[in-house]
Amino acid sequence: MRNDLRIKYLEKEEVYRLFRAIPTKSYRCRALFDLMYRHGLRRIEATWLRKDWISNGRIWIKRAKKGISQEYNLHPDSQILLRLYLSQRGKDDNPFLFVGRQSGNNRPISKGLIYHLFRKHAEKAGITPDKRFVHILKHSIAVHLLNAGWDIIDVQDWLGHKDIKNTAIYGKISNKRRDRQFQKLLKSKEIASTLVGTKA
């Protein structure tokens, strides 16, 4: 499947390569980029996350750009990475989920540091330069969910899009979804045959 000229995204194998490039015990980066990928987070949304927004296997996400803020289930992998990260981080009074070395005075990790960390790991993973931007994780999960068979309405809800037009652009680049729908069409009894009366 080729990438749409307007929307770049990571193929599944590229996501694997990205996470293989992150050191095994760099739990902050692994948990951060896991959440950004799985929930389609913008950098600003990742900086807003707070420790007390996680409870009973769920996470509250505040969306930017007039998106719909709501609570989501956490993937089991996300739960493991968050537990490892918070254990490694230890107890502190900073309420934010992700912090940097300069995050004193109860401040979150900066958008600039997120950008720097992603580019560093993406370069190490051999991701091409045109895909070394953090927002590509949001594009990637949108396409991957559609490829997995999610309805566009469900993807809209998962990404917190207020306007479905923002989600529809991803449907245009999901060839796997289109191919799967075509196979359903071939098996459907609801579609009329145009070979009636034709001697093949």
Phi and psi restraints in degrees (value plus and minus 20) as a CYANA .aco file:
   2 ARG   PHI    -108.8   -68.8
   2 ARG   PSI     131.0   171.0
   3 ASN   PHI     -91.5   -51.5
   3 ASN   PSI     121.0   161.0
   4 ASP   PHI     -82.9   -42.9
   4 ASP   PSI     125.7   165.7
   5 LEU   PHI     -83.6   -43.6
   5 LEU   PSI     -45.6    -5.6
   6 ARG   PHI    -113.0   -73.0
   6 ARG   PSI     -52.0   -12.0
   7 ILE   PHI    -134.3   -94.3
   7 ILE   PSI     100.2   140.2
   8 LYS   PHI    -118.2   -78.2
   8 LYS   PSI     125.5   165.5
   9 TYR   PHI    -172.8  -132.8
   9 TYR   PSI     143.6   183.6
  10 LEU   PHI    -112.4   -72.4
  10 LEU   PSI     112.0   152.0
  11 GLU   PHI     -86.8   -46.8
  11 GLU   PSI     141.8   181.8
  12 LYS   PHI     -75.9   -35.9
  12 LYS   PSI     -62.2   -22.2
  13 GLU   PHI     -84.3   -44.3
  13 GLU   PSI     -51.8   -11.8
  14 GLU   PHI     -89.8   -49.8
  14 GLU   PSI     -54.2   -14.2
  15 VAL   PHI     -84.9   -44.9
  15 VAL   PSI     -62.8   -22.8
  16 TYR   PHI     -78.3   -38.3
  16 TYR   PSI     -64.8   -24.8
  17 ARG   PHI     -82.0   -42.0
  17 ARG   PSI     -59.9   -19.9
  18 LEU   PHI     -79.7   -39.7
  18 LEU   PSI     -68.3   -28.3
  19 PHE   PHI     -93.1   -53.1
  19 PHE   PSI     -47.8    -7.8
  20 ARG   PHI     -87.7   -47.7
  20 ARG   PSI     -48.0    -8.0
  21 ALA   PHI     -97.2   -57.2
  21 ALA   PSI     -39.2     0.8
  22 ILE   PHI    -102.0   -62.0
  22 ILE   PSI     106.4   146.4
  23 PRO   PHI     -69.9   -29.9
  23 PRO   PSI     120.4   160.4
  24 THR   PHI     -71.9   -31.9
  24 THR   PSI     -61.4   -21.4
  25 LYS   PHI    -118.5   -78.5
  25 LYS   PSI      -5.4    34.6
  26 SER   PHI    -106.8   -66.8
  26 SER   PSI      50.0    90.0
  27 TYR   PHI     -86.2   -46.2
  27 TYR   PSI     -49.8    -9.8
  28 ARG   PHI     -82.0   -42.0
  28 ARG   PSI     -70.5   -30.5
  29 CYS   PHI     -83.9   -43.9
  29 CYS   PSI     -61.9   -21.9
  30 ARG   PHI     -84.9   -44.9
  30 ARG   PSI     -62.9   -22.9
  31 ALA   PHI     -89.9   -49.9
  31 ALA   PSI     -61.0   -21.0
  32 LEU   PHI     -80.7   -40.7
  32 LEU   PSI     -73.3   -33.3
  33 PHE   PHI     -95.5   -55.5
  33 PHE   PSI     -44.3    -4.3
  34 ASP   PHI     -81.9   -41.9
  34 ASP   PSI     -69.9   -29.9
  35 LEU   PHI     -86.0   -46.0
  35 LEU   PSI     -58.8   -18.8
  36 MET   PHI     -84.6   -44.6
  36 MET   PSI     -56.9   -16.9
  37 TYR   PHI     -93.6   -53.6
  37 TYR   PSI     -74.4   -34.4
  38 ARG   PHI     -85.0   -45.0
  38 ARG   PSI     -51.2   -11.2
  39 HIS   PHI    -132.5   -92.5
  39 HIS   PSI     -11.9    28.1
  40 GLY   PHI      38.1    78.1
  40 GLY   PSI      27.3    67.3
  41 LEU   PHI    -103.3   -63.3
  41 LEU   PSI     119.6   159.6
  42 ARG   PHI     -96.9   -56.9
  42 ARG   PSI     143.1   183.1
  43 ARG   PHI     -78.3   -38.3
  43 ARG   PSI     -64.5   -24.5
  44 ILE   PHI     -82.1   -42.1
  44 ILE   PSI     -56.2   -16.2
  45 GLU   PHI     -87.1   -47.1
  45 GLU   PSI     -56.2   -16.2
  46 ALA   PHI     -86.0   -46.0
  46 ALA   PSI     -55.9   -15.9
  47 THR   PHI     -91.4   -51.4
  47 THR   PSI     -45.6    -5.6
  48 TRP   PHI     -96.4   -56.4
  48 TRP   PSI     -42.3    -2.3
  49 LEU   PHI     -76.7   -36.7
  49 LEU   PSI     118.3   158.3
  50 ARG   PHI    -141.6  -101.6
  50 ARG   PSI     133.0   173.0
  51 LYS   PHI     -79.4   -39.4
  51 LYS   PSI     -59.0   -19.0
  52 ASP   PHI    -100.2   -60.2
  52 ASP   PSI     -15.4    24.6
  53 TRP   PHI    -107.9   -67.9
  53 TRP   PSI     -18.6    21.4
  54 ILE   PHI    -130.1   -90.1
  54 ILE   PSI     106.3   146.3
  55 SER   PHI    -181.2  -141.2
  55 SER   PSI     114.3   154.3
  56 ASN   PHI      31.0    71.0
  56 ASN   PSI      25.8    65.8
  57 GLY   PHI      53.6    93.6
  57 GLY   PSI      -1.9    38.1
  58 ARG   PHI    -152.6  -112.6
  58 ARG   PSI     139.8   179.8
  59 ILE   PHI    -158.4  -118.4
  59 ILE   PSI     117.8   157.8
  60 TRP   PHI    -109.5   -69.5
  60 TRP   PSI     112.2   152.2
  61 ILE   PHI    -143.1  -103.1
  61 ILE   PSI     103.8   143.8
  62 LYS   PHI    -111.2   -71.2
  62 LYS   PSI     100.0   140.0
  63 ARG   PHI    -113.1   -73.1
  63 ARG   PSI     124.9   164.9
  64 ALA   PHI    -112.3   -72.3
  64 ALA   PSI     156.4   196.4
  65 LYS   PHI      32.7    72.7
  65 LYS   PSI      24.7    64.7
  66 LYS   PHI      41.4    81.4
  66 LYS   PSI       3.4    43.4
  67 GLY   PHI     -92.3   -52.3
  67 GLY   PSI     150.2   190.2
  68 ILE   PHI    -111.9   -71.9
  68 ILE   PSI      94.0   134.0
  69 SER   PHI    -101.2   -61.2
  69 SER   PSI     114.9   154.9
  70 GLN   PHI    -185.0  -145.0
  70 GLN   PSI     157.6   197.6
  71 GLU   PHI    -116.1   -76.1
  71 GLU   PSI     122.7   162.7
  72 TYR   PHI    -151.3  -111.3
  72 TYR   PSI     133.2   173.2
  73 ASN   PHI     -91.7   -51.7
  73 ASN   PSI     123.0   163.0
  74 LEU   PHI    -113.4   -73.4
  74 LEU   PSI     112.6   152.6
  75 HIS   PHI     -82.0   -42.0
  75 HIS   PSI     126.0   166.0
  76 PRO   PHI     -74.1   -34.1
  76 PRO   PSI     -57.6   -17.6
  77 ASP   PHI     -82.8   -42.8
  77 ASP   PSI     -61.0   -21.0
  78 SER   PHI     -82.0   -42.0
  78 SER   PSI     -62.2   -22.2
  79 GLN   PHI     -81.7   -41.7
  79 GLN   PSI     -61.8   -21.8
  80 ILE   PHI     -84.2   -44.2
  80 ILE   PSI     -67.4   -27.4
  81 LEU   PHI     -84.3   -44.3
  81 LEU   PSI     -59.4   -19.4
  82 LEU   PHI     -85.4   -45.4
  82 LEU   PSI     -60.4   -20.4
  83 ARG   PHI     -83.5   -43.5
  83 ARG   PSI     -63.9   -23.9
  84 LEU   PHI     -84.6   -44.6
  84 LEU   PSI     -62.2   -22.2
  85 TYR   PHI     -84.0   -44.0
  85 TYR   PSI     -68.3   -28.3
  86 LEU   PHI     -86.8   -46.8
  86 LEU   PSI     -53.5   -13.5
  87 SER   PHI     -87.2   -47.2
  87 SER   PSI     -62.8   -22.8
  88 GLN   PHI     -85.9   -45.9
  88 GLN   PSI     -57.7   -17.7
  89 ARG   PHI     -88.5   -48.5
  89 ARG   PSI     -55.2   -15.2
  90 GLY   PHI      59.8    99.8
  90 GLY   PSI    -198.9  -158.9
  91 LYS   PHI    -100.9   -60.9
  91 LYS   PSI     115.1   155.1
  92 ASP   PHI    -176.0  -136.0
  92 ASP   PSI     152.0   192.0
  93 ASP   PHI    -113.7   -73.7
  93 ASP   PSI     -20.6    19.4
  94 ASN   PHI     -91.7   -51.7
  94 ASN   PSI     100.9   140.9
  95 PRO   PHI     -96.4   -56.4
  95 PRO   PSI     -35.0     5.0
  96 PHE   PHI     -98.9   -58.9
  96 PHE   PSI     126.8   166.8
  97 LEU   PHI     -89.3   -49.3
  97 LEU   PSI     -66.0   -26.0
  98 PHE   PHI    -132.6   -92.6
  98 PHE   PSI     106.8   146.8
  99 VAL   PHI    -147.3  -107.3
  99 VAL   PSI     136.8   176.8
 100 GLY   PHI    -127.2   -87.2
 100 GLY   PSI     158.8   198.8
 101 ARG   PHI     -86.6   -46.6
 101 ARG   PSI     -45.9    -5.9
 102 GLN   PHI    -120.4   -80.4
 102 GLN   PSI       4.3    44.3
 103 SER   PHI    -111.1   -71.1
 103 SER   PSI      19.4    59.4
 104 GLY   PHI     -87.2   -47.2
 104 GLY   PSI     155.1   195.1
 105 ASN   PHI      36.0    76.0
 105 ASN   PSI      15.8    55.8
 106 ASN   PHI      35.6    75.6
 106 ASN   PSI      26.7    66.7
 107 ARG   PHI    -126.5   -86.5
 107 ARG   PSI     134.2   174.2
 108 PRO   PHI    -104.8   -64.8
 108 PRO   PSI     154.6   194.6
 109 ILE   PHI     -77.8   -37.8
 109 ILE   PSI     128.4   168.4
 110 SER   PHI    -107.7   -67.7
 110 SER   PSI     135.3   175.3
 111 LYS   PHI     -82.3   -42.3
 111 LYS   PSI     -55.7   -15.7
 112 GLY   PHI     -83.1   -43.1
 112 GLY   PSI     -60.5   -20.5
 113 LEU   PHI     -88.0   -48.0
 113 LEU   PSI     -59.2   -19.2
 114 ILE   PHI     -79.2   -39.2
 114 ILE   PSI     -65.4   -25.4
 115 TYR   PHI     -79.0   -39.0
 115 TYR   PSI     -68.0   -28.0
 116 HIS   PHI     -81.5   -41.5
 116 HIS   PSI     -66.7   -26.7
 117 LEU   PHI     -83.5   -43.5
 117 LEU   PSI     -62.1   -22.1
 118 PHE   PHI     -83.5   -43.5
 118 PHE   PSI     -67.2   -27.2
 119 ARG   PHI     -81.0   -41.0
 119 ARG   PSI     -59.3   -19.3
 120 LYS   PHI     -81.7   -41.7
 120 LYS   PSI     -68.8   -28.8
 121 HIS   PHI     -91.8   -51.8
 121 HIS   PSI     -55.7   -15.7
 122 ALA   PHI     -85.6   -45.6
 122 ALA   PSI     -59.0   -19.0
 123 GLU   PHI     -85.5   -45.5
 123 GLU   PSI     -64.2   -24.2
 124 LYS   PHI     -81.9   -41.9
 124 LYS   PSI     -53.0   -13.0
 125 ALA   PHI     -99.0   -59.0
 125 ALA   PSI     -26.7    13.3
 126 GLY   PHI      59.3    99.3
 126 GLY   PSI      -0.2    39.8
 127 ILE   PHI     -89.2   -49.2
 127 ILE   PSI     115.6   155.6
 128 THR   PHI     -82.9   -42.9
 128 THR   PSI     128.8   168.8
 129 PRO   PHI     -73.5   -33.5
 129 PRO   PSI     -53.7   -13.7
 130 ASP   PHI     -91.5   -51.5
 130 ASP   PSI     -26.3    13.7
 131 LYS   PHI    -135.5   -95.5
 131 LYS   PSI      -9.0    31.0
 132 ARG   PHI    -112.6   -72.6
 132 ARG   PSI      33.7    73.7
 133 PHE   PHI    -151.4  -111.4
 133 PHE   PSI     119.7   159.7
 134 VAL   PHI     -81.3   -41.3
 134 VAL   PSI     -54.9   -14.9
 135 HIS   PHI     -83.1   -43.1
 135 HIS   PSI     -34.0     6.0
 136 ILE   PHI     -83.1   -43.1
 136 ILE   PSI     -43.7    -3.7
 137 LEU   PHI     -85.4   -45.4
 137 LEU   PSI     -56.9   -16.9
 138 LYS   PHI     -87.0   -47.0
 138 LYS   PSI     -65.0   -25.0
 139 HIS   PHI     -79.2   -39.2
 139 HIS   PSI     -61.1   -21.1
 140 SER   PHI     -85.2   -45.2
 140 SER   PSI     -67.0   -27.0
 141 ILE   PHI     -86.1   -46.1
 141 ILE   PSI     -53.0   -13.0
 142 ALA   PHI     -81.8   -41.8
 142 ALA   PSI     -67.9   -27.9
 143 VAL   PHI     -86.5   -46.5
 143 VAL   PSI     -61.2   -21.2
 144 HIS   PHI     -85.1   -45.1
 144 HIS   PSI     -58.5   -18.5
 145 LEU   PHI     -85.9   -45.9
 145 LEU   PSI     -60.3   -20.3
 146 LEU   PHI     -85.2   -45.2
 146 LEU   PSI     -60.5   -20.5
 147 ASN   PHI     -84.0   -44.0
 147 ASN   PSI     -48.9    -8.9
 148 ALA   PHI     -98.7   -58.7
 148 ALA   PSI     -24.2    15.8
 149 GLY   PHI      80.4   120.4
 149 GLY   PSI     -13.2    26.8
 150 TRP   PHI     -86.6   -46.6
 150 TRP   PSI     122.9   162.9
 151 ASP   PHI     -90.2   -50.2
 151 ASP   PSI     129.0   169.0
 152 ILE   PHI     -81.6   -41.6
 152 ILE   PSI     -48.9    -8.9
 153 ILE   PHI     -86.2   -46.2
 153 ILE   PSI     -59.3   -19.3
 154 ASP   PHI     -88.9   -48.9
 154 ASP   PSI     -56.9   -16.9
 155 VAL   PHI     -86.9   -46.9
 155 VAL   PSI     -60.2   -20.2
 156 GLN   PHI     -77.2   -37.2
 156 GLN   PSI     -66.1   -26.1
 157 ASP   PHI     -84.5   -44.5
 157 ASP   PSI     -63.0   -23.0
 158 TRP   PHI     -84.1   -44.1
 158 TRP   PSI     -56.5   -16.5
 159 LEU   PHI    -108.2   -68.2
 159 LEU   PSI     -25.4    14.6
 160 GLY   PHI      52.5    92.5
 160 GLY   PSI       4.3    44.3
 161 HIS   PHI     -94.1   -54.1
 161 HIS   PSI     109.8   149.8
 162 LYS   PHI     -96.0   -56.0
 162 LYS   PSI     -57.6   -17.6
 163 ASP   PHI    -129.8   -89.8
 163 ASP   PSI     104.5   144.5
 164 ILE   PHI     -84.8   -44.8
 164 ILE   PSI     -38.3     1.7
 165 LYS   PHI     -80.4   -40.4
 165 LYS   PSI     -51.4   -11.4
 166 ASN   PHI     -89.5   -49.5
 166 ASN   PSI     -44.5    -4.5
 167 THR   PHI    -110.2   -70.2
 167 THR   PSI     -53.8   -13.8
 168 ALA   PHI     -80.3   -40.3
 168 ALA   PSI     -48.2    -8.2
 169 ILE   PHI     -80.5   -40.5
 169 ILE   PSI     -48.8    -8.8
 170 TYR   PHI     -95.6   -55.6
 170 TYR   PSI     -47.5    -7.5
 171 GLY   PHI     -84.4   -44.4
 171 GLY   PSI     -46.1    -6.1
 172 LYS   PHI     -93.7   -53.7
 172 LYS   PSI     -37.0     3.0
 173 ILE   PHI    -132.5   -92.5
 173 ILE   PSI     -10.0    30.0
 174 SER   PHI    -119.8   -79.8
 174 SER   PSI      60.9   100.9
 175 ASN   PHI     -83.0   -43.0
 175 ASN   PSI     -54.5   -14.5
 176 LYS   PHI     -81.0   -41.0
 176 LYS   PSI     -61.7   -21.7
 177 ARG   PHI     -84.1   -44.1
 177 ARG   PSI     -63.8   -23.8
 178 ARG   PHI     -82.3   -42.3
 178 ARG   PSI     -63.1   -23.1
 179 ASP   PHI     -83.7   -43.7
 179 ASP   PSI     -60.4   -20.4
 180 ARG   PHI     -84.9   -44.9
 180 ARG   PSI     -60.8   -20.8
 181 GLN   PHI     -85.1   -45.1
 181 GLN   PSI     -55.5   -15.5
 182 PHE   PHI     -85.2   -45.2
 182 PHE   PSI     -59.3   -19.3
 183 GLN   PHI     -84.0   -44.0
 183 GLN   PSI     -56.1   -16.1
 184 LYS   PHI     -85.0   -45.0
 184 LYS   PSI     -59.9   -19.9
 185 LEU   PHI     -80.9   -40.9
 185 LEU   PSI     -62.3   -22.3
 186 LEU   PHI     -82.1   -42.1
 186 LEU   PSI     -52.3   -12.3
 187 LYS   PHI    -109.9   -69.9
 187 LYS   PSI     -30.6     9.4
 188 SER   PHI     -91.8   -51.8
 188 SER   PSI     119.2   159.2
 189 LYS   PHI    -108.3   -68.3
 189 LYS   PSI     -24.0    16.0
 190 GLU   PHI    -106.6   -66.6
 190 GLU   PSI     -35.7     4.3
 191 ILE   PHI    -115.1   -75.1
 191 ILE   PSI     109.3   149.3
 192 ALA   PHI     -91.6   -51.6
 192 ALA   PSI     123.8   163.8
 193 SER   PHI    -107.4   -67.4
 193 SER   PSI     118.0   158.0
 194 THR   PHI    -118.2   -78.2
 194 THR   PSI     -14.0    26.0
 195 LEU   PHI    -113.2   -73.2
 195 LEU   PSI     -13.5    26.5
 196 VAL   PHI     -78.0   -38.0
 196 VAL   PSI     105.6   145.6
 197 GLY   PHI      64.5   104.5
 197 GLY   PSI     -21.2    18.8
 198 THR   PHI    -114.6   -74.6
 198 THR   PSI     114.2   154.2
 199 LYS   PHI    -115.4   -75.4
 199 LYS   PSI      85.4   125.4
